[in-house]
Amino acid sequence: MPRWRWLALLALSFSGVAQAFISPPANWVVLHPVSWVPAFWVFSRLRGVRALLAGWWVGATANAAIFYWLVHTVREFSNLTT
């Protein structure tokens, strides 16, 4: 995989994970405008399906970072087996 693709994945992942720091309990709201700059840099260089997948990647990493507590909560407060 070329170096720019790794850099693009890293930039997209940073933008996604940064969303977790913007949310409570960290509440680093100042990070919000800066957190999207790497993602927009990647989006500006992509078209079509690749741009769609890049947006999906940002959303997936943001959800994984924001809802990290969900697995523990389900184990602790339900009878579901995990």
Contacts in CASP RR format, 6 or more apart in sequence:
PFRMAT RR
TARGET T0000
AUTHOR 0000-0000-0000
METHOD contacts of the structure
MODEL  1
MPRWRWLALLALSFSGVAQAFISPPANWVVLHPVSWVPAFWVFSRLRGVR
ALLAGWWVGATANAAIFYWLVHTVREFSNLTT
8 42 0 8 1.000
8 45 0 8 1.000
8 54 0 8 1.000
9 57 0 8 1.000
11 38 0 8 1.000
11 39 0 8 1.000
11 41 0 8 1.000
11 42 0 8 1.000
12 38 0 8 1.000
12 39 0 8 1.000
12 42 0 8 1.000
12 54 0 8 1.000
12 55 0 8 1.000
12 57 0 8 1.000
12 58 0 8 1.000
12 61 0 8 1.000
13 57 0 8 1.000
13 61 0 8 1.000
14 35 0 8 1.000
14 38 0 8 1.000
15 35 0 8 1.000
15 36 0 8 1.000
15 37 0 8 1.000
15 38 0 8 1.000
15 39 0 8 1.000
15 58 0 8 1.000
15 61 0 8 1.000
15 62 0 8 1.000
16 35 0 8 1.000
16 39 0 8 1.000
16 58 0 8 1.000
16 59 0 8 1.000
16 61 0 8 1.000
16 62 0 8 1.000
16 65 0 8 1.000
17 61 0 8 1.000
17 62 0 8 1.000
17 65 0 8 1.000
18 31 0 8 1.000
18 34 0 8 1.000
18 35 0 8 1.000
19 35 0 8 1.000
19 62 0 8 1.000
19 65 0 8 1.000
19 66 0 8 1.000
20 26 0 8 1.000
20 62 0 8 1.000
20 65 0 8 1.000
20 66 0 8 1.000
20 68 0 8 1.000
21 28 0 8 1.000
21 31 0 8 1.000
21 35 0 8 1.000
22 28 0 8 1.000
22 29 0 8 1.000
22 31 0 8 1.000
22 32 0 8 1.000
22 35 0 8 1.000
23 66 0 8 1.000
39 54 0 8 1.000
39 55 0 8 1.000
39 58 0 8 1.000
42 54 0 8 1.000
43 51 0 8 1.000
43 54 0 8 1.000
43 55 0 8 1.000
46 54 0 8 1.000
71 82 0 8 1.000
74 80 0 8 1.000
74 82 0 8 1.000
75 82 0 8 1.000
END
